[in-house]
Amino acid sequence: MSPATDAAAAFHRVHGRSPAGVWSAPGRVNLIGEHTDYNDGFVLPFALPHRLAAAASPRDEGKLGVATLGDDDQLQHSGLLDIATLAPGSVVGWAAYPAGVAWVLRDEGYAGGADVVIAGDVPSGAGLSSSHALECAVSLALLGVAGVDLDGNAPDTPSRPQIARWVQRSENDFVGAPTGLLDQTASLCCQDSCVLFLDVRSGEQEQVPFPLAEAGVRVLIMDTRTKHSHAGGGYGERRRGTERAAELLGVKALRDITMAGLGEALARLPEDLAPLVRHVVTENQRVLDVVSLLRGGKLAEIGPYLDASHVSMRDDYRISTPELDLAVDSARSAGALGARMTGGGFGGSAIALVREGDLAAVRTAVEAAYDRANLRRPRMFTAVPSRGAGRDQV
């Protein structure tokens, strides 16, 4: 069954009736452009076929009740939350994510209560944006039961980029995770068969064709099974470091430092901040270079940029792990065109761009490398760019 069907069935199991509707949102992979989003830079994600679905119906008394269906077919319940009294710190654990969305929507004038049941297949803690998929699905569900049709023409209908900013606010201010805009925007705005070229500063978007089958290549996802969290200290430390560097350099954000001006900027910075700035500036340029290649139909030529991105995150941003490095290095040694860690770092997943004929050899090489290191084998699967969030028919 699909996540939407699972969520609808679980809703019926909990409430004894069918939901008013089901909305779902995908996880994402960032092809390139890591830790550039909160520096007003460029990113290039695509949506996964894996999704989290929220089945929902309205409640009359301004309460939010959320249940999640686990892999063991067991349901976890949030209890009834009073939307009117929600505040940062009032809800902890997994329930903080849907509660944070309800908190923001309340402040935006969408305060109606709801029963919500969530099910899905986005791997949790794998750096594939399961938390943002949950938040995006819940945001669409709460808006949907409040009568908001995102695909309608009403003048006051919020746009998908606006909803992405609301989701970011819920995660930053309610959950306490200092995320940028990449994940939410990808989950809400990506389209089939494309990567999303997003200028975070301007909000400008371009759907860039990403014809994997036509190019004879695949994107292999390698989930190292080492869980990470954006609410942890390392992510926040990197973000604060780049903000401090921008302040010292007298710019609004590191987006304003060009490749031509990078050397001068690095010379003005303390030793601990210079590598962070070097990563952000060079990563922005790598995104632009990859987009240029994709526009020219040269998908198979982007591999070296993925490699360089990983080296930059490993050595300058210092967010890789031995498990991620092992996955990347062994994939490259077995013939991958390029490979890099993806996501916030400190665990999670890596990706490899692999010619179709080399896929089995790369999988085998990665598994063998993990066996030699006495590590649990990563979960591996190929991914194709898929549709963004929306209402499902069940």
Sequence and secondary structure as in RCSB ss.txt:
>XXXX:A:sequence
MSPATDAAAAFHRVHGRSPAGVWSAPGRVNLIGEHTDYNDGFVLPFALPHRLAAAASPRDEGKLGVATLGDDDQL
QHSGLLDIATLAPGSVVGWAAYPAGVAWVLRDEGYAGGADVVIAGDVPSGAGLSSSHALECAVSLALLGVAGVDL
DGNAPDTPSRPQIARWVQRSENDFVGAPTGLLDQTASLCCQDSCVLFLDVRSGEQEQVPFPLAEAGVRVLIMDTR
TKHSHAGGGYGERRRGTERAAELLGVKALRDITMAGLGEALARLPEDLAPLVRHVVTENQRVLDVVSLLRGGKLA
EIGPYLDASHVSMRDDYRISTPELDLAVDSARSAGALGARMTGGGFGGSAIALVREGDLAAVRTAVEAAYDRANL
RRPRMFTAVPSRGAGRDQV
>XXXX:A:secstr
  HHHHHHHHHHHHHSS  SEEEEEEEEEEEE  S GGGT EEEEEEEEEEEEEEEEEESSSEEEEEEE TTS E
EEEEEEEGGG  TTSS GGGHHHHHHHHHHHHTT   EEEEEEEE   TTSSS HHHHHHHHHHHHHHHHTT  T
TS  TT   HHHHHHHHHHIIIIII     SHHHHHHHH  TTEEEEEETTT  EEEEE  HHHHTEEEEEEE S
    TTSHHHHHHHHHHHHHHHHHT SSGGG  STTHHHHHHTS TTTHHHHHHHHHHHHHHHHHHHHHHTT GG
G HHHHHHHHHHIIIII    HHHHHHHHHHHHTT SEEEEESSSSSSEEEEEEEGGGHHHHHHHHHHHHHHTT 
   EEEEE  B  SEEE  
